[in-house]
Amino acid sequence: MSVFTTVCADDLKPFLARYSIGTLVDLKGIAAGVTNTNYFVTTTHGRYVLTLFETLAAAELPFYVNLLAHLAHHGIAVAAPIANLNDAYIDTLNGKPTLLVTCLPGAVVDNPNVAQCAQVGEMLAQMHRAGASYPGRMVNPRGPQWWMDTAAHVYQFMAPQDAQLLREQLAVQSRHRFDHLPLGVIHADLFRDNALMNGDAVGGFIDFYYACNDVLLYDVAITLNDWCVLPDGDIDAARARALLAAYQAVRPFTVEENAGWPIMLRAAAIRFWTSRLLDFHRPAAGEMTFAKDPGHFQRVLAHHVARNDFWL
């Protein structure tokens, strides 16, 4: 669950007095996620989500929080931050930096359909367009150098043939440079559990705490690798085509992006294979860790290596 810091009604009432959103009606912990503490807060004005940040300091939050405000201002379906009476988005509760945001409609879907994948592709493209005017800058902390460094820590735990695949594919990535492709603000973690679907429509994108500036095509590949994946790690062609067609109806790929797409799909798989290997084999001491199967993205990568059809 994701309630690491307990908040009770008596804690919240003086906190809410610093806002213009009414008085407390109900407070309920949200049993989802693994990093921060989250609560549903219902007041006389409506329903909100309160996040207490367990690892990020207040000084590290402005890029992400201001990005949410920027995207919401441009009509992107994200949780809009609520400012307190001092006109600050970031506050403090029970010793932790906090953020209060609007509660979005919808729910996480485990098995998205073609229409839902298309809507996610369209909203992702709109998000990339809206992000073009965002002035904040954040280097991707989990880029190719991080993959290489992380792999060096986990090779010893891997079966020889698996380690060989990772070495070979990292070498492939090292021979490709993507700085010439369109850059901008990316979500970098738009998995199914980081979007709420309201029927076939996008209720909202959530959890922007891996957001950064990087190659837009990389964000598309990350999203497709999760939203269109099959249980065996292969990709469902109908969902993939729907997501890509809807994205490109808003922001068409350049010739260079089309050429780089097959390698970028592999890059997106490597990023999450390496992070899951690290979480599984070398979990951080003292953290509540929910290690996901590293083999899933190994299988995704293997299918991309063998693939001939990339749905463009």
Secondary structure, DSSP 8 states (H G I E B T S, - for coil): ----S---HHHHHHHHTTSSS--EEEEEE----SSSEEEEEEETTEEEEEEE-SSS-GGG-HHHHHHHHHHHHTT-SB--B---TTS-SEEEETTEEEEEEE--S-B--SS--HHHHHHHHHHHHHHHHHHTT-----B-TTSHHHHHHHHHHHGGGS-HHHHHHHHHHHHHHHT---TTS-EEEE-S---GGGEEEETTEEEEE---TT-EEEEHHHHHHHHHHHHTB-TTS-B-HHHHHHHHHHHHHHS---HHHHHHHHHHHHHHHHHHHHHHHHHHHS--TTS------HHHHHHHHHHHHH------
